Amino acid sequence: MMKLHEMTNVVGAVHRKKRVGCGEGGGHGKTSGRGGKGQTARSGGSIRPGFEGGQMPLYRKLPHRGFNNYEFRVEYAVINVGDLDSLDASITEVTADVLATAGLIRGGTKAVKILGNGELSRAFTVTAARFSESAKVKIEKAGGRTVQTAEALDANAISSAAKASKLAAFKAAKAAKNSSKA
């Protein structure tokens, strides 16, 4: 059996401190292991990845192909069915606000997805943007109901409506400005 006082470090786990700038004999004298002069020899001196000294960099020479919808993605706060059981016994209706108050999701998150991990012991009316099939089955098996929020059904419709209202407000402001000039 190994004893505490017999334990040693694995070979190579402990290094001697590198003493730089203390003469050529130490192996790290003169430039202290930083190479020659210039930007990279200075403290905080580094060049961003892809920078080629002012020459047109490769990533700008190559053409862009395709597109993605990263900017318009909908990020869901994910909750498992088992987490709903930890809610207060007086709660029967579960919404994003209830989950935020209970500390299960961050406040301000409206898009919630319910997943089917865990078990439910009581009935809930759960209102969320998305449900997995297993979550729906478990909630309904426990005597509860699932309500899918209408605005979450089409994220594009939400952004389109927001853009339309913004555009209408902009046009109204522009019209008001033009009418005040006349």
C-alpha positions as CSV (number, residue, x, y, z in Angstrom):
1,M,0.0,0.0,0.0
2,M,1.3,3.5,-0.9
3,K,1.9,5.9,1.9
4,L,1.5,9.7,1.6
5,H,5.2,10.4,2.4
6,E,6.3,7.9,-0.3
7,M,4.5,9.8,-3.1
8,T,6.7,11.5,-5.7
9,N,5.9,13.6,-8.8
10,V,5.9,12.0,-12.2
11,V,9.2,12.6,-14.0
12,G,8.9,15.9,-16.0
13,A,6.0,17.2,-14.0
14,V,8.2,19.8,-12.1
15,H,10.4,22.2,-14.1
16,R,13.1,24.6,-12.9
17,K,12.2,28.2,-13.3
18,K,13.6,29.7,-16.6
19,R,15.8,32.6,-15.6
20,V,16.0,34.9,-18.6
21,G,18.3,37.9,-19.2
22,C,21.0,36.8,-16.8
23,G,23.9,36.3,-19.1
24,E,24.8,34.1,-22.0
25,G,26.0,31.3,-19.8
26,G,22.4,30.6,-18.6
27,G,21.3,29.9,-22.1
28,H,18.6,32.7,-22.1
29,G,20.7,35.8,-22.0
30,K,20.8,38.8,-24.4
31,T,17.4,38.6,-26.1
32,S,15.8,36.4,-23.3
33,G,14.4,33.8,-25.7
34,R,12.4,36.4,-27.7
35,G,14.5,36.2,-30.9
36,G,15.6,39.5,-32.5
37,K,14.2,43.0,-32.3
38,G,10.8,44.2,-33.5
39,Q,7.1,44.0,-32.6
40,T,7.2,40.4,-31.5
41,A,10.1,41.0,-29.1
42,R,8.1,43.6,-27.2
43,S,5.7,43.0,-24.3
44,G,2.1,42.6,-25.6
45,G,3.5,42.6,-29.2
46,S,1.7,40.1,-31.3
47,I,0.2,40.0,-34.7
48,R,-3.4,39.0,-35.3
49,P,-4.0,35.6,-36.9
50,G,-4.1,35.8,-40.7
51,F,-2.1,39.1,-40.9
52,E,0.5,39.0,-43.6
53,G,2.4,42.3,-43.1
54,G,0.0,44.4,-45.1
55,Q,-0.1,42.1,-48.1
56,M,-3.6,41.1,-49.2
57,P,-4.2,38.1,-46.9
58,L,-5.3,34.8,-48.2
59,Y,-8.7,34.9,-46.4
60,R,-9.5,38.0,-48.4
61,K,-8.2,36.7,-51.7
62,L,-10.5,33.6,-51.6
63,P,-14.1,34.0,-52.7
64,H,-17.1,33.6,-50.4
65,R,-19.3,30.6,-51.1
66,G,-22.9,30.2,-49.9
67,F,-24.5,31.8,-46.9
68,N,-25.8,30.8,-43.5
69,N,-28.6,32.0,-41.2
70,Y,-26.5,32.3,-38.1
71,E,-27.6,35.9,-37.6
72,F,-31.3,34.9,-37.5
73,R,-31.0,31.8,-35.4
74,V,-33.3,31.2,-32.4
75,E,-31.5,30.1,-29.3
76,Y,-33.6,28.0,-26.9
77,A,-33.3,27.7,-23.2
78,V,-33.5,23.9,-22.7
79,I,-35.4,22.3,-19.8
80,N,-35.9,18.6,-19.1
81,V,-39.2,17.2,-17.9
82,G,-37.5,16.0,-14.8
83,D,-36.6,19.6,-13.8
84,L,-40.3,20.5,-13.8
85,D,-40.9,18.2,-10.8
86,S,-38.6,20.4,-8.7
87,L,-41.0,23.3,-9.0
88,D,-43.1,24.4,-6.1
89,A,-46.2,22.2,-5.4
90,S,-48.5,25.2,-5.9
91,I,-47.4,25.7,-9.5
92,T,-49.6,24.0,-12.1
93,E,-49.0,26.3,-15.1
94,V,-45.4,26.5,-16.4
95,T,-44.3,29.4,-18.6
96,A,-40.9,31.0,-19.4
97,D,-41.5,33.6,-16.6
98,V,-42.2,30.8,-14.0
99,L,-39.1,29.0,-15.0
100,A,-37.0,32.2,-14.8
101,T,-38.4,33.0,-11.4
102,A,-37.6,29.4,-10.2
103,G,-34.0,29.9,-11.5
104,L,-34.2,27.1,-14.1
105,I,-33.5,29.5,-17.0
106,R,-32.1,33.0,-17.4
107,G,-34.6,35.9,-17.2
108,G,-35.6,37.5,-20.5
109,T,-35.5,34.2,-22.4
110,K,-38.8,33.6,-24.0
111,A,-37.8,30.7,-26.4
112,V,-37.9,27.5,-24.2
113,K,-37.6,24.0,-25.4
114,I,-38.8,21.1,-23.2
115,L,-36.9,17.8,-23.5
116,G,-38.0,14.4,-22.3
117,N,-35.2,13.5,-19.8
118,G,-36.5,12.5,-16.4
119,E,-40.0,11.7,-15.0
120,L,-43.1,13.7,-14.0
121,S,-45.1,12.9,-10.9
122,R,-47.8,15.5,-11.3
123,A,-49.8,17.3,-14.0
124,F,-48.7,20.6,-15.5
125,T,-49.9,22.9,-18.2
126,V,-46.7,23.7,-20.0
127,T,-46.4,26.6,-22.4
128,A,-43.2,26.6,-24.5
129,A,-41.8,27.3,-27.9
130,R,-40.9,23.7,-28.7
131,F,-41.4,20.2,-27.2
132,S,-39.6,17.0,-28.0
133,E,-41.9,14.1,-28.8
134,S,-40.9,12.2,-25.6
135,A,-41.5,15.3,-23.5
136,K,-45.1,15.7,-24.9
137,V,-45.8,12.0,-24.2
138,K,-44.5,12.3,-20.6
139,I,-46.4,15.5,-19.8
140,E,-49.7,14.1,-21.2
141,K,-49.2,10.8,-19.5
142,A,-48.9,12.6,-16.1
143,G,-52.3,14.3,-16.9
144,G,-50.9,17.6,-18.1
145,R,-51.2,19.6,-21.3
146,T,-48.7,21.1,-23.7
147,V,-49.3,24.5,-25.3
148,Q,-46.9,25.6,-28.1
149,T,-46.6,29.4,-28.3
150,A,-47.7,30.9,-31.6
151,E,-44.8,33.4,-31.9
152,A,-42.2,30.6,-31.6
153,L,-43.7,28.6,-34.5
154,D,-42.1,30.9,-37.0
155,A,-39.0,32.8,-35.9
156,N,-38.8,34.4,-39.4
157,A,-42.3,35.8,-39.0
158,I,-41.2,37.4,-35.7
159,S,-38.2,39.0,-37.2
160,S,-40.2,40.1,-40.3
161,A,-42.8,41.7,-38.1
162,A,-40.2,43.5,-36.1
163,K,-38.5,44.7,-39.2
164,A,-41.8,45.9,-40.7
165,S,-42.7,47.8,-37.5
166,K,-39.2,49.4,-37.4
167,L,-39.5,50.4,-41.1
168,A,-43.0,51.9,-40.5
169,A,-41.7,53.9,-37.6
170,F,-38.7,55.1,-39.7
171,K,-41.0,56.2,-42.6
172,A,-43.4,57.9,-40.2
173,A,-40.5,59.9,-38.6
174,K,-39.2,60.8,-42.1
175,A,-42.6,61.9,-43.2
176,A,-43.0,64.1,-40.1
177,K,-39.6,65.6,-40.6
178,N,-40.4,66.4,-44.3
179,S,-43.8,67.9,-43.4
180,S,-42.2,70.2,-40.8
181,K,-39.8,71.6,-43.5
182,A,-42.6,72.5,-45.8
